[in-house]
Every structure is written in structure tokens, then in C-alpha cells.
Amino acid sequence: DNIQGVYAGFNAPTEYGANKIVRQAVAMAVNREDIINACYENGSCGTIAYNFISTVGAGYTDVDSYEYDPEGAKKLLEDNNLSGITLKLYTFAKYIPVAEVLQSNLREVGITLEITEYAQTGFTKAIKEDNQYDLAINCTSQYGGILTVMVEYLMTNAARSFMNYSNADFDAKLTEALASASYEEMLAKYADLQQFVAEEVPGVALCMANLFCVGSSNFYGVNLNAQAVDVDFTG
């Protein structure tokens, strides 16, 4: 059972991606239960997530995040003269159903979401070259735990990221965490980082999708130390 974090990330340099009010409103407008029910077999193939980090990643912690509050999101937009905006979302075939749920959720708070489908192969490179998107849907945690996700998705000039996120405070916190003198200190600083990301909402964590692998009782030949994914063997 490989747990894969699915998220909608903002393109930080755009008008709306740079606007924390818009990011908050989108986070408040998303009904994760709709996503789980419509796209992940009513929870059989996924669970609600508020954190970019995989629930089976070492150092994962629960975060205080923006809860589903469509009326609050609508008021937030209206109070800041942002009602009626249009956001462009890019994704690929696998996540089109998720995008359509988001489209419905955002429509309820006064945001129009335009969905554009790209090929999955070379997705990040292709959309960054186009660079006309406000949001994009993809996944993170198949590439590993907290260190990998923080460095390769959220640090300035992150290698795998299409969010183009750059925050000096985040970078400083991450640099301090990487220099931790003990494992316990590192975990505490990683917990602080996870909460920082939840509050800044550079993207909206949507769900942890379960990807299943089934084998017979004499299944063998897999080197577990060579996996690039977070795998939950508790079952």
C-alpha cells in the first residue's frame, strides 16, 4: 500500500498565486469529502489530507489547517473585492476527476476554474514552459518523506516543483532543520515547518491516495531498501 499525496499547488508568481487571500479562500472552498467520495471509492482508495507530507513519512505531524467553510471563503473574497475571479488549472488525465470536483467546489464560492489537460509525461516541464496557470494538480509523496518534499517542492528553486514557491522565512527554517544536532531536534523543526506550510498554503493538500500492490504468499524479490516511495506495511 503506497500512500501518495495529491495536492493543488499555486503558481506563486502569478497575480492570484501570490495573493494569500485567494490561497486561503481556495483552501476553505475545497470539500475533501467530495473528492474522496467521488474519486477514491468513498474512502476505500484514499483518505482526506491537510498536510503535504505523507502520513507514513517519518516525522509526519498533524497540522492546523483551513477547514471546509464555503460561506467563509465567499465572504473572504467579497470583503477583498476578489469575488468572480477566474483561475486556470492544469493537470493530466489521472487527476481530471479531482479537478472537476474542485471546479464545482470553487463555483460555489464565486471562483471560476478553467481546466486544461496536459500529458502526464513531462508534465512539470511542459506547464512551466507555458506558465499561464494559477493552479496545477499533481502528487508529491511518492518521492519520499519530509526532507525530499520540503527540499524538492517547497524550497526556493525546488527541483520538482511547478509552484515556483519562494519564501525566505521557510528557507531559513528548513536550513535550520537540516542543521539539527539531534534527531529529536530535527523532528521538532520539521513539525514547525509543516505547520508553517499549512498556514501559508502555497498549495492545498487534498488527499492521500492508496496505490495497491497485491502478491501471493510466496511473493519475493523486492528490495525494500531501494524503494523511492513511502510504503505502509502495517496491514
Secondary structure in CASP SS format (residue, H / E / C, confidence):
PFRMAT SS
TARGET T0000
AUTHOR 0000-0000-0000
METHOD secondary structure of the structure
MODEL  1
D C 1.00
N E 1.00
I E 1.00
Q E 1.00
G E 1.00
V E 1.00
Y E 1.00
A E 1.00
G E 1.00
F E 1.00
N C 1.00
A C 1.00
P C 1.00
T C 1.00
E C 1.00
Y C 1.00
G C 1.00
A C 1.00
N C 1.00
K H 1.00
I H 1.00
V H 1.00
R H 1.00
Q H 1.00
A H 1.00
V H 1.00
A H 1.00
M H 1.00
A H 1.00
V C 1.00
N C 1.00
R H 1.00
E H 1.00
D H 1.00
I H 1.00
I H 1.00
N H 1.00
A H 1.00
C H 1.00
Y C 1.00
E H 1.00
N H 1.00
G H 1.00
S C 1.00
C C 1.00
G E 1.00
T E 1.00
I E 1.00
A C 1.00
Y C 1.00
N C 1.00
F C 1.00
I C 1.00
S C 1.00
T C 1.00
V C 1.00
G C 1.00
A C 1.00
G C 1.00
Y C 1.00
T C 1.00
D C 1.00
V C 1.00
D C 1.00
S C 1.00
Y C 1.00
E C 1.00
Y C 1.00
D C 1.00
P H 1.00
E H 1.00
G H 1.00
A H 1.00
K H 1.00
K H 1.00
L H 1.00
L H 1.00
E H 1.00
D H 1.00
N C 1.00
N C 1.00
L C 1.00
S C 1.00
G C 1.00
I C 1.00
T E 1.00
L E 1.00
K E 1.00
L E 1.00
Y E 1.00
T E 1.00
F E 1.00
A H 1.00
K H 1.00
Y H 1.00
I H 1.00
P H 1.00
V H 1.00
A H 1.00
E H 1.00
V H 1.00
L H 1.00
Q H 1.00
S H 1.00
N H 1.00
L H 1.00
R H 1.00
E C 1.00
V C 1.00
G C 1.00
I C 1.00
T E 1.00
L E 1.00
E E 1.00
I E 1.00
T E 1.00
E E 1.00
Y E 1.00
A C 1.00
Q C 1.00
T C 1.00
G C 1.00
F H 1.00
T H 1.00
K H 1.00
A H 1.00
I H 1.00
K H 1.00
E H 1.00
D H 1.00
N C 1.00
Q C 1.00
Y C 1.00
D C 1.00
L E 1.00
A E 1.00
I E 1.00
N E 1.00
C E 1.00
T C 1.00
S H 1.00
Q H 1.00
Y H 1.00
G C 1.00
G C 1.00
I H 1.00
L H 1.00
T H 1.00
V H 1.00
M H 1.00
V H 1.00
E H 1.00
Y H 1.00
L H 1.00
M C 1.00
T C 1.00
N C 1.00
A C 1.00
A C 1.00
R C 1.00
S C 1.00
F C 1.00
M C 1.00
N C 1.00
Y C 1.00
S C 1.00
N C 1.00
A H 1.00
D H 1.00
F H 1.00
D H 1.00
A H 1.00
K H 1.00
L H 1.00
T H 1.00
E H 1.00
A H 1.00
L H 1.00
A C 1.00
S C 1.00
A C 1.00
S C 1.00
Y H 1.00
E H 1.00
E H 1.00
M H 1.00
L H 1.00
A H 1.00
K H 1.00
Y H 1.00
A H 1.00
D H 1.00
L H 1.00
Q H 1.00
Q H 1.00
F H 1.00
V H 1.00
A H 1.00
E H 1.00
E H 1.00
V C 1.00
P C 1.00
G E 1.00
V E 1.00
A E 1.00
L E 1.00
C E 1.00
M E 1.00
A E 1.00
N E 1.00
L E 1.00
F C 1.00
C C 1.00
V C 1.00
G C 1.00
S C 1.00
S C 1.00
N C 1.00
F C 1.00
Y C 1.00
G C 1.00
V C 1.00
N C 1.00
L H 1.00
N H 1.00
A H 1.00
Q C 1.00
A C 1.00
V C 1.00
D C 1.00
V E 1.00
D C 1.00
F C 1.00
T C 1.00
G C 1.00
END
